Amino acid sequence: MAELLHPYLQSPVYLFVLGALILPLLPKGNVRALITIIVPILSGFLIWNATPGLHGVTTLAGIEVTLMRVDKLSVIFGLIFSTAAFLAAIYAWHVKDWVQQIATLLYAGTAIGAVFAGDLISLFVYWEGTALASVFLIWARRTRGAYATGMRYLIIQIGSGVILIAGIALHYRATGSIAFDRLTGAGPESWGLGTWFIFIAFGIKCAFPLMHNWLQDSYPAATVTGTVTLSAFTTKMAVYCLARAFPGTEMLVYIGAIMTLFPIFFAEIENDLRRVLAYSLNNQLGFMVVGVGVGTELALNGAAAHAFCHILYKALLFMSVGAVLFRTGTSKASELGGLYRTMPLTMIFCIVGAASISAFPLFSGFVSKSLILDAAAENRYPWVWAVLVFASAGVLSHSGIKIPYFAFFSHDSGKRPKEAPTHMLIAMGLTAFACIFVGVFPSTLYALLPYEVNYQPYTVAHVLAQLQLLVFALLAFALLMRYGFFPAETRTINLDTDWFYRRFAPSVLGLVMAVIRTVWGELARGAGHSVNAAQLLLQRLYGPGGRFEHVQPTGAMVLWLAILLGAALAVNLISLT
């Protein structure tokens, strides 16, 4: 029993569950908020001191289950998840809604549990846990639109879990194993149906192309603080799962390359800045997926490093836009501008996040993205490398420039809101410091990566190439703005693959329902005529003055009815004896 409990004493999951259980029992106010801050700190401490290896290996119903696996890949994701939960808790200090606080703790805890799961069954439990906990961050907004969005989000997330458990069952039947380890085999041509199901389930949560729109639909619909939390866990958990189970799967290289490209257009024309960030999140996931697909030690280090840095700078950008939304009531570019006058600190932190996601030298994005670009170039993917370079320029345009420019500069909206609350500024300040610290001292991050790193990002070639790209992108943005070719910020709703369920599916359903109503109406009309005709016929035969009025008297009909009922009762009595 002690051996079975030992992994739980090392695992941070129980801390989050315990915190969620006791939180409603505490008095309202800062005590609850303090719990949400303390739990991630303790989680990070446990992860940092966890003993490498497999813990809690036991047998349940004849199946070997590994409750906790500790290695460098799981540790780096566990640490950054704990850090993200800590920063999000500071940012949400003002939130007194215990539903959001409990959901945040359980969401972070189950995501951390997933990266330490040593078997597919444990992974499935945490996989579904993240779906159930995170949806309350959307519903917490308590609007009709948020409820509908949350239901769509939940259906897709639970659907990925159904596909995952089906894949696990098929995989277990084929191999007799549920070990959460490399599933690539000899390549996709050797995969069974179970492996394909697992791959698709991971792809849904990683927002693969055509499976992605739940992200842009749901994240901007969450609360101000909920969006910051959502940006950290689900998709990066999926990246971890791909890195664990499908490293070196070449199709991921091309899937990731597409992911970096298609969001650029939608992000450029989008008016809601939180949706812009959601599209750029999808773009950044593409870099990680390419790293997993290349599959070399350098590439996998790049995927893990970029996930680490991305969680920080994306959280910082969502925090800054969230602070604007908190103070002004809107995150739409068409309604913002000129906020640098009264929100200068938020503006500075936003620019730090923009520089980080754009991979400016001395910022975190530069030291992680370089690993993936070099891995793609070294492994003979020149076209993919070119796509990633182009996508990097697109990132600068839609996130590095558009977000701070339209929120804090551009035209003067006339709004003069207060600076963000102190706790939000502290959270943004800590996150901004982390983005700069990692960029200036990349060795601190490289020391956490799964494989030994012998890489120097700050070479003359790297720095000059990136600066040339950034200057070119800045010049292109300036020219587009100068000559009026940059998409204007307009009050529109832009659809991509959600067109199928927002426009196409309702139209088809409406047409089908109209056809059914017409056919049903005609059938009902025909049936009505038939019933009327039958009534007339019966009346002529059995009614007063009818042909059979004296042939079958009423008494005889009652007698036959009694005989039939008696026979039915007898049959039922016999069947019960």
C-alpha positions as CSV (number, residue, x, y, z in Angstrom):
1,M,0.0,0.0,0.0
2,A,2.8,2.4,0.9
3,E,4.5,1.7,-2.5
4,L,1.2,2.5,-4.3
5,L,0.8,5.8,-2.4
6,H,4.5,6.8,-2.9
7,P,3.9,8.1,-6.5
8,Y,1.0,10.2,-5.3
9,L,3.2,11.8,-2.7
10,Q,5.6,12.7,-5.5
11,S,2.9,13.6,-8.0
12,P,1.6,17.2,-8.0
13,V,-1.8,16.1,-9.2
14,Y,-3.1,15.4,-5.7
15,L,-2.2,19.0,-4.7
16,F,-4.5,20.4,-7.3
17,V,-7.3,18.0,-6.4
18,L,-6.9,18.7,-2.7
19,G,-6.9,22.4,-3.3
20,A,-10.0,22.2,-5.4
21,L,-11.8,20.2,-2.7
22,I,-11.0,22.5,0.2
23,L,-11.4,25.8,-1.7
24,P,-15.2,26.0,-1.3
25,L,-14.9,25.4,2.4
26,L,-12.7,28.5,2.9
27,P,-14.1,32.0,3.5
28,K,-14.6,34.1,0.5
29,G,-11.9,36.6,-0.4
30,N,-8.1,36.5,-0.7
31,V,-7.7,33.2,1.1
32,R,-9.1,31.3,-1.8
33,A,-7.0,33.3,-4.3
34,L,-3.9,32.5,-2.1
35,I,-4.6,28.8,-2.4
36,T,-4.6,29.0,-6.2
37,I,-1.2,30.6,-6.0
38,I,0.4,28.3,-3.4
39,V,-0.7,25.0,-5.1
40,P,1.3,25.7,-8.3
41,I,4.4,26.7,-6.3
42,L,4.3,23.4,-4.4
43,S,3.7,21.6,-7.6
44,G,6.8,23.1,-9.2
45,F,8.8,22.1,-6.1
46,L,7.6,18.5,-6.3
47,I,8.4,18.2,-10.0
48,W,11.8,19.7,-9.6
49,N,12.7,17.2,-6.9
50,A,10.9,14.2,-8.4
51,T,13.0,11.0,-8.8
52,P,13.5,10.0,-12.4
53,G,11.9,6.7,-13.4
54,L,8.6,4.8,-13.3
55,H,6.6,5.0,-10.1
56,G,3.5,3.2,-8.9
57,V,3.6,0.4,-11.5
58,T,0.7,-1.8,-10.5
59,T,-1.8,-4.2,-12.0
60,L,-5.5,-3.4,-12.3
61,A,-7.9,-6.0,-13.8
62,G,-4.9,-7.8,-15.3
63,I,-3.6,-4.6,-17.0
64,E,-0.3,-3.0,-16.0
65,V,-0.7,0.6,-15.1
66,T,2.1,3.1,-14.5
67,L,0.8,5.9,-12.3
68,M,3.8,8.3,-12.8
69,R,6.7,8.5,-15.2
70,V,9.4,11.0,-14.6
71,D,11.9,11.9,-17.3
72,K,13.3,15.1,-18.7
73,L,10.5,15.4,-21.3
74,S,7.7,15.2,-18.7
75,V,9.6,17.4,-16.2
76,I,10.0,20.4,-18.6
77,F,6.3,20.3,-19.5
78,G,5.3,19.8,-15.8
79,L,7.4,22.8,-14.8
80,I,6.1,25.2,-17.4
81,F,2.5,24.0,-16.6
82,S,3.1,24.8,-13.0
83,T,4.6,28.1,-13.8
84,A,1.6,29.0,-16.1
85,A,-0.8,28.1,-13.4
86,F,1.1,30.3,-10.9
87,L,1.1,33.3,-13.2
88,A,-2.5,32.8,-14.2
89,A,-3.5,32.7,-10.5
90,I,-1.8,36.0,-9.8
91,Y,-3.4,37.5,-12.8
92,A,-6.8,36.3,-11.6
93,W,-6.4,37.5,-8.0
94,H,-9.5,39.7,-8.3
95,V,-11.7,36.7,-9.3
96,K,-14.0,35.7,-6.4
97,D,-16.0,33.1,-8.4
98,W,-15.1,29.8,-6.8
99,V,-16.3,27.9,-9.9
100,Q,-13.5,29.5,-12.0
101,Q,-11.0,28.9,-9.2
102,I,-11.8,25.3,-8.9
103,A,-11.9,24.8,-12.6
104,T,-8.5,26.4,-13.0
105,L,-7.0,24.1,-10.3
106,L,-8.5,21.0,-11.8
107,Y,-7.6,22.0,-15.3
108,A,-4.0,22.6,-14.5
109,G,-3.8,19.5,-12.3
110,T,-5.2,17.2,-14.9
111,A,-2.9,18.6,-17.6
112,I,0.1,18.0,-15.4
113,G,-1.2,14.6,-14.6
114,A,-1.3,13.8,-18.3
115,V,2.4,14.6,-18.9
116,F,3.4,12.3,-16.1
117,A,1.1,9.5,-17.1
118,G,3.0,6.3,-17.9
119,D,0.2,4.4,-19.6
120,L,-2.6,5.2,-22.0
121,I,-5.4,4.5,-19.6
122,S,-4.1,7.1,-17.1
123,L,-3.6,9.5,-20.0
124,F,-7.2,9.0,-21.0
125,V,-8.5,9.8,-17.5
126,Y,-6.5,13.1,-17.4
127,W,-7.4,13.8,-21.0
128,E,-11.1,13.9,-20.2
129,G,-10.4,15.7,-17.0
130,T,-8.9,18.7,-18.9
131,A,-12.0,18.8,-21.1
132,L,-14.5,18.7,-18.2
133,A,-12.6,21.3,-16.1
134,S,-11.7,23.7,-18.8
135,V,-15.2,24.2,-20.2
136,F,-16.3,26.0,-17.0
137,L,-13.8,28.7,-17.8
138,I,-16.0,29.4,-20.9
139,W,-19.3,29.0,-19.2
140,A,-18.2,31.3,-16.3
141,R,-18.8,34.2,-18.6
142,R,-22.5,33.4,-18.1
143,T,-23.9,34.6,-21.4
144,R,-26.0,32.7,-23.9
145,G,-23.2,32.8,-26.5
146,A,-20.6,31.5,-24.0
147,Y,-23.0,28.6,-23.1
148,A,-23.4,27.6,-26.8
149,T,-19.6,28.0,-27.4
150,G,-18.9,25.9,-24.3
151,M,-21.2,23.2,-25.5
152,R,-19.4,23.1,-28.9
153,Y,-16.1,23.0,-27.2
154,L,-17.1,20.2,-24.8
155,I,-18.5,18.1,-27.7
156,I,-15.3,18.3,-29.6
157,Q,-13.1,17.7,-26.5
158,I,-15.1,14.8,-25.3
159,G,-15.3,13.5,-28.9
160,S,-11.5,13.4,-29.0
161,G,-11.6,11.4,-25.8
162,V,-14.0,8.9,-27.3
163,I,-11.7,8.5,-30.3
164,L,-8.7,8.1,-27.9
165,I,-10.3,5.4,-25.7
166,A,-11.4,3.5,-28.9
167,G,-7.9,3.7,-30.2
168,I,-6.5,2.5,-26.8
169,A,-8.9,-0.5,-26.9
170,L,-8.0,-1.4,-30.4
171,H,-4.3,-0.9,-29.7
172,Y,-4.5,-3.1,-26.6
173,R,-6.3,-5.9,-28.5
174,A,-3.6,-5.8,-31.2
175,T,-0.5,-5.5,-29.0
176,G,-1.5,-6.4,-25.5
177,S,0.1,-3.2,-24.2
178,I,-1.2,0.2,-23.0
179,A,2.3,1.7,-22.4
180,F,2.3,5.4,-23.3
181,D,5.5,5.3,-25.3
182,R,6.6,5.5,-28.9
183,L,3.8,4.2,-31.2
184,T,5.4,5.0,-34.6
185,G,6.4,1.4,-35.4
186,A,7.8,1.2,-38.9
187,G,5.8,4.2,-40.0
188,P,2.2,5.1,-40.8
189,E,1.9,2.3,-43.3
190,S,2.4,-0.2,-40.4
191,W,-0.1,1.4,-38.1
192,G,-3.2,-0.4,-37.0
193,L,-6.6,1.3,-36.7
194,G,-6.0,1.8,-33.0
195,T,-2.8,3.8,-33.6
196,W,-4.6,5.9,-36.2
197,F,-7.4,6.7,-33.7
198,I,-4.8,7.7,-31.1
199,F,-3.1,9.9,-33.6
200,I,-6.3,11.6,-34.6
201,A,-7.3,12.2,-31.0
202,F,-4.0,13.9,-30.4
203,G,-4.4,15.9,-33.6
204,I,-7.8,17.2,-32.5
205,K,-6.5,18.7,-29.3
206,C,-3.4,20.0,-31.1
207,A,-5.7,21.8,-33.5
208,F,-4.6,20.2,-36.7
209,P,-5.9,21.8,-39.9
210,L,-9.6,21.2,-40.4
211,M,-9.8,20.1,-36.7
212,H,-8.7,23.5,-35.4
213,N,-11.7,25.9,-35.2
214,W,-12.7,24.9,-31.7
215,L,-9.7,26.9,-30.6
216,Q,-10.6,30.2,-32.3
217,D,-14.3,29.6,-31.3
218,S,-13.8,28.9,-27.6
219,Y,-10.7,30.8,-26.3
220,P,-12.0,34.3,-27.0
221,A,-15.4,33.4,-25.6
222,A,-13.9,32.6,-22.1
223,T,-13.6,35.1,-19.3
224,V,-10.7,37.6,-19.2
225,T,-8.7,35.3,-16.9
226,G,-10.0,32.1,-18.3
227,T,-8.5,32.7,-21.8
228,V,-5.1,33.1,-20.2
229,T,-5.4,29.7,-18.5
230,L,-6.9,28.0,-21.6
231,S,-3.9,29.2,-23.8
232,A,-1.4,27.3,-21.6
233,F,-2.6,23.7,-21.3
234,T,-4.7,21.7,-23.8
235,T,-2.8,22.3,-27.0
236,K,0.6,22.0,-25.4
237,M,-0.5,18.8,-23.6
238,A,-1.3,17.5,-27.1
239,V,2.2,18.5,-28.4
240,Y,3.7,16.6,-25.5
241,C,1.7,13.5,-26.4
242,L,2.8,13.7,-30.0
243,A,6.4,14.1,-28.9
244,R,6.0,11.1,-26.6
245,A,4.2,8.8,-29.0
246,F,4.9,9.9,-32.6
247,P,8.4,11.5,-32.8
248,G,9.9,11.4,-36.3
249,T,6.6,10.8,-38.1
250,E,7.2,12.6,-41.3
251,M,3.6,13.5,-42.1
252,L,3.8,15.8,-39.0
253,V,6.4,17.9,-40.7
254,Y,3.9,18.8,-43.5
255,I,0.9,19.1,-41.1
256,G,2.9,21.5,-39.0
257,A,4.0,23.5,-42.0
258,I,0.4,23.9,-43.1
259,M,-0.5,24.9,-39.5
260,T,2.0,27.7,-39.6
261,L,0.6,29.1,-42.8
262,F,-3.2,29.1,-42.9
263,P,-3.8,31.1,-39.8
264,I,-1.9,34.1,-41.1
265,F,-4.6,35.3,-43.5
266,F,-7.4,34.9,-40.9
267,A,-5.3,36.7,-38.2
268,E,-4.6,39.6,-40.6
269,I,-8.3,40.3,-41.3
270,E,-9.6,39.5,-37.8
271,N,-11.0,42.4,-35.8
272,D,-11.2,40.8,-32.4
273,L,-7.6,40.8,-30.9
274,R,-8.2,37.8,-28.8
275,R,-9.2,35.8,-31.9
276,V,-6.1,37.2,-33.6
277,L,-4.1,35.7,-30.7
278,A,-6.0,32.4,-31.0
279,Y,-5.0,32.2,-34.7
280,S,-1.4,33.0,-33.9
281,L,-1.5,30.2,-31.2
282,N,-2.4,27.8,-34.0
283,N,0.4,29.2,-36.1
284,Q,2.9,28.6,-33.2
285,L,1.7,25.1,-32.6
286,G,2.7,24.4,-36.2
287,F,6.4,25.1,-35.4
288,M,6.2,22.6,-32.5
289,V,4.5,19.9,-34.7
290,V,7.2,20.3,-37.3
291,G,9.9,19.8,-34.6
292,V,8.1,16.6,-33.5
293,G,7.8,15.4,-37.1
294,V,11.5,15.9,-37.8
295,G,12.2,13.8,-34.7
296,T,15.9,14.4,-34.2
297,E,17.2,15.3,-30.8
298,L,17.7,18.9,-31.9
299,A,14.2,19.0,-33.3
300,L,12.5,17.5,-30.2
301,N,14.5,19.9,-28.1
302,G,13.2,22.7,-30.2
303,A,9.6,21.5,-29.9
304,A,9.9,21.3,-26.1
305,A,11.7,24.6,-25.9
306,H,9.2,26.4,-28.1
307,A,6.3,25.0,-26.1
308,F,8.0,26.3,-22.9
309,C,8.5,29.8,-24.4
310,H,5.2,29.9,-26.2
311,I,3.3,29.3,-23.0
312,L,5.0,32.4,-21.5
313,Y,4.8,34.9,-24.3
314,K,1.3,33.8,-25.4
315,A,0.1,34.2,-21.8
316,L,1.7,37.6,-21.7
317,L,-0.1,38.7,-24.9
318,F,-3.5,37.3,-23.7
319,M,-2.9,39.1,-20.4
320,S,-2.2,42.4,-22.0
321,V,-5.2,42.2,-24.3
322,G,-7.3,40.8,-21.4
323,A,-6.3,43.9,-19.3
324,V,-7.5,46.1,-22.1
325,L,-10.8,44.2,-22.3
326,F,-11.1,44.3,-18.5
327,R,-10.7,48.1,-18.5
328,T,-12.5,49.1,-21.7
329,G,-15.0,46.3,-22.1
330,T,-13.9,45.4,-25.7
331,S,-11.0,43.7,-27.4
332,K,-12.0,44.7,-30.9
333,A,-9.3,46.6,-32.9
334,S,-12.0,48.9,-34.5
335,E,-12.9,50.2,-31.0
336,L,-9.4,50.6,-29.6
337,G,-6.4,52.8,-30.1
338,G,-4.5,55.5,-28.2
339,L,-4.5,53.5,-24.9
340,Y,-0.7,54.0,-24.5
341,R,-1.6,57.3,-22.8
342,T,-3.3,55.8,-19.8
343,M,-2.1,52.1,-19.9
344,P,1.7,52.6,-20.5
345,L,2.8,49.6,-18.5
346,T,0.3,47.2,-20.1
347,M,1.6,48.6,-23.5
348,I,5.2,47.8,-22.6
349,F,4.4,44.3,-21.5
350,C,2.4,43.7,-24.7
351,I,5.4,44.9,-26.7
352,V,7.7,42.4,-24.8
353,G,5.2,39.6,-25.7
354,A,5.1,40.8,-29.3
355,A,8.9,40.8,-29.5
356,S,9.1,37.4,-28.0
357,I,6.5,35.8,-30.4
358,S,8.3,37.5,-33.3
359,A,11.6,35.9,-32.3
360,F,13.5,39.2,-31.8
361,P,17.1,38.5,-30.6
362,L,17.3,38.7,-26.7
363,F,13.7,37.5,-26.4
364,S,12.6,33.9,-25.7
365,G,11.0,33.1,-29.1
366,F,14.4,33.6,-30.8
367,V,16.2,30.9,-28.8
368,S,13.5,28.3,-29.2
369,K,12.4,28.9,-32.8
370,S,16.0,28.7,-34.0
371,L,16.3,25.1,-32.9
372,I,13.4,24.1,-35.1
373,L,14.5,26.1,-38.1
374,D,18.0,24.6,-38.0
375,A,16.7,21.1,-37.4
376,A,14.4,21.4,-40.5
377,A,17.4,22.8,-42.6
378,E,19.8,20.1,-41.4
379,N,17.4,17.2,-42.2
380,R,16.8,18.2,-45.8
381,Y,13.4,19.9,-45.6
382,P,14.3,23.1,-47.5
383,W,10.7,23.9,-48.6
384,V,9.5,23.4,-45.0
385,W,12.3,25.6,-43.8
386,A,11.2,28.3,-46.3
387,V,7.6,28.0,-45.1
388,L,8.7,28.4,-41.5
389,V,10.7,31.5,-42.4
390,F,7.7,33.0,-44.2
391,A,5.4,32.1,-41.3
392,S,7.8,33.8,-39.0
393,A,7.4,37.0,-40.9
394,G,3.6,36.5,-40.8
395,V,3.8,36.2,-37.0
396,L,5.5,39.5,-36.7
397,S,2.8,41.1,-38.8
398,H,-0.3,39.8,-37.1
399,S,0.9,39.4,-33.5
400,G,4.2,41.3,-33.3
401,I,2.8,44.5,-34.8
402,K,-1.0,44.3,-35.2
403,I,-1.8,43.5,-31.6
404,P,0.2,46.4,-29.9
405,Y,-0.4,48.8,-32.8
406,F,-4.2,48.6,-32.9
407,A,-4.6,48.3,-29.2
408,F,-2.4,51.1,-28.0
409,F,-1.6,53.3,-31.0
410,S,-3.3,53.5,-34.4
411,H,-6.2,56.0,-34.3
412,D,-7.3,57.6,-31.0
413,S,-10.4,55.8,-29.8
414,G,-11.0,58.5,-27.2
415,K,-11.0,55.9,-24.4
416,R,-9.0,56.9,-21.4
417,P,-9.2,53.8,-19.1
418,K,-7.2,53.3,-15.9
419,E,-4.0,51.3,-15.9
420,A,-4.5,47.6,-15.3
421,P,-5.0,46.5,-11.7
422,T,-1.8,45.9,-9.7
423,H,-2.1,42.2,-9.6
424,M,-2.4,42.0,-13.3
425,L,0.6,44.2,-13.8
426,I,2.6,41.9,-11.4
427,A,1.6,38.9,-13.4
428,M,2.5,40.6,-16.7
429,G,5.7,41.9,-15.2
430,L,6.9,38.4,-14.0
431,T,6.0,36.9,-17.4
432,A,7.8,39.6,-19.3
433,F,10.8,39.1,-17.1
434,A,10.8,35.4,-17.9
435,C,10.5,36.1,-21.6
436,I,13.6,38.4,-21.5
437,F,15.6,36.2,-19.1
438,V,15.2,33.1,-21.2
439,G,16.1,35.1,-24.3
440,V,19.3,36.6,-22.7
441,F,20.3,33.4,-20.9
442,P,19.1,30.5,-23.1
443,S,21.4,28.0,-21.3
444,T,18.9,28.0,-18.4
445,L,16.2,26.7,-20.7
446,Y,18.5,24.4,-22.6
447,A,19.5,22.7,-19.4
448,L,15.9,21.5,-18.9
449,L,15.5,20.0,-22.4
450,P,15.1,16.3,-23.0
451,Y,18.4,15.8,-24.7
452,E,21.9,17.3,-24.3
453,V,22.1,20.6,-26.1
454,N,25.2,21.6,-28.0
455,Y,23.7,24.7,-29.7
456,Q,24.5,28.4,-29.8
457,P,21.6,30.6,-31.0
458,Y,23.6,33.8,-30.9
459,T,25.8,33.3,-33.9
460,V,26.4,36.2,-36.4
461,A,24.5,34.2,-39.1
462,H,21.5,33.5,-36.9
463,V,21.2,37.1,-35.6
464,L,21.7,38.8,-39.0
465,A,19.3,36.4,-40.8
466,Q,16.6,37.0,-38.2
467,L,17.1,40.8,-38.1
468,Q,16.9,40.9,-41.9
469,L,13.6,39.0,-41.8
470,L,12.2,41.2,-39.1
471,V,13.2,44.4,-40.8
472,F,11.7,43.2,-44.0
473,A,8.4,42.3,-42.3
474,L,8.4,45.7,-40.5
475,L,9.0,47.5,-43.8
476,A,6.2,45.5,-45.5
477,F,3.8,46.4,-42.7
478,A,4.7,50.1,-43.0
479,L,4.2,50.1,-46.8
480,L,0.9,48.3,-46.6
481,M,-0.3,50.8,-44.0
482,R,1.1,53.8,-45.9
483,Y,-0.7,52.9,-49.2
484,G,-3.9,51.5,-47.6
485,F,-3.4,47.8,-48.5
486,F,-3.4,46.5,-45.0
487,P,-6.9,45.1,-44.1
488,A,-8.8,47.7,-42.2
489,E,-10.2,47.0,-38.8
490,T,-13.9,46.5,-39.5
491,R,-16.8,45.2,-37.4
492,T,-17.1,41.8,-39.1
493,I,-17.3,38.2,-38.1
494,N,-14.8,36.1,-40.2
495,L,-15.5,32.4,-40.7
496,D,-13.1,29.7,-41.7
497,T,-13.9,26.0,-41.2
498,D,-16.7,27.0,-38.8
499,W,-18.6,28.0,-42.0
500,F,-19.5,24.3,-42.3
501,Y,-21.5,24.3,-39.0
502,R,-22.5,27.9,-38.9
503,R,-23.7,28.3,-42.5
504,F,-23.5,25.1,-44.5
505,A,-24.9,22.6,-42.0
506,P,-27.9,24.8,-40.9
507,S,-28.7,25.4,-44.6
508,V,-28.6,21.7,-45.4
509,L,-30.5,20.9,-42.2
510,G,-33.1,23.5,-43.0
511,L,-33.6,22.1,-46.6
512,V,-33.9,18.5,-45.2
513,M,-36.4,19.6,-42.6
514,A,-38.4,21.5,-45.2
515,V,-38.5,18.4,-47.4
516,I,-39.5,16.2,-44.4
517,R,-42.2,18.6,-43.5
518,T,-43.6,18.6,-47.0
519,V,-43.5,14.9,-47.4
520,W,-45.0,14.4,-43.9
521,G,-47.7,16.9,-44.6
522,E,-48.6,15.1,-47.9
523,L,-48.6,11.7,-46.1
524,A,-50.7,13.0,-43.3
525,R,-53.1,14.5,-45.8
526,G,-53.3,11.2,-47.6
527,A,-53.7,9.3,-44.4
528,G,-56.5,11.7,-43.4
529,H,-58.4,11.1,-46.6
530,S,-57.9,7.3,-46.2
531,V,-59.2,7.4,-42.6
532,N,-62.2,9.5,-43.6
533,A,-63.0,7.0,-46.4
534,A,-62.7,4.1,-44.0
535,Q,-65.0,5.8,-41.6
536,L,-67.6,6.3,-44.3
537,L,-67.3,2.7,-45.4
538,L,-67.7,1.4,-41.8
539,Q,-70.7,3.7,-41.2
540,R,-72.3,2.4,-44.4
541,L,-71.7,-1.2,-43.4
542,Y,-72.2,-1.2,-39.6
543,G,-74.1,2.1,-38.9
544,P,-77.8,2.5,-38.5
545,G,-79.5,1.2,-41.6
546,G,-76.2,-0.4,-42.7
547,R,-75.8,-3.7,-44.5
548,F,-74.6,-5.7,-41.5
549,E,-76.7,-3.9,-38.8
550,H,-78.8,-7.1,-38.1
551,V,-76.2,-9.7,-39.1
552,Q,-73.7,-8.9,-36.2
553,P,-75.6,-7.5,-33.2
554,T,-73.8,-5.5,-30.6
555,G,-74.1,-8.3,-28.0
556,A,-72.3,-10.7,-30.2
557,M,-69.4,-8.3,-30.8
558,V,-69.1,-7.8,-27.0
559,L,-69.0,-11.5,-26.5
560,W,-66.3,-12.0,-29.0
561,L,-64.3,-9.2,-27.4
562,A,-64.6,-10.9,-24.0
563,I,-63.4,-14.2,-25.5
564,L,-60.3,-12.6,-27.0
565,L,-59.5,-10.8,-23.7
566,G,-59.9,-14.0,-21.8
567,A,-57.6,-15.8,-24.1
568,A,-54.9,-13.1,-23.8
569,L,-55.1,-13.3,-20.0
570,A,-54.8,-17.1,-20.1
571,V,-51.7,-16.9,-22.3
572,N,-50.1,-14.3,-19.9
573,L,-51.0,-16.5,-16.9
574,I,-49.4,-19.6,-18.5
575,S,-46.2,-17.6,-19.3
576,L,-45.8,-16.6,-15.6
577,T,-46.1,-20.1,-14.2
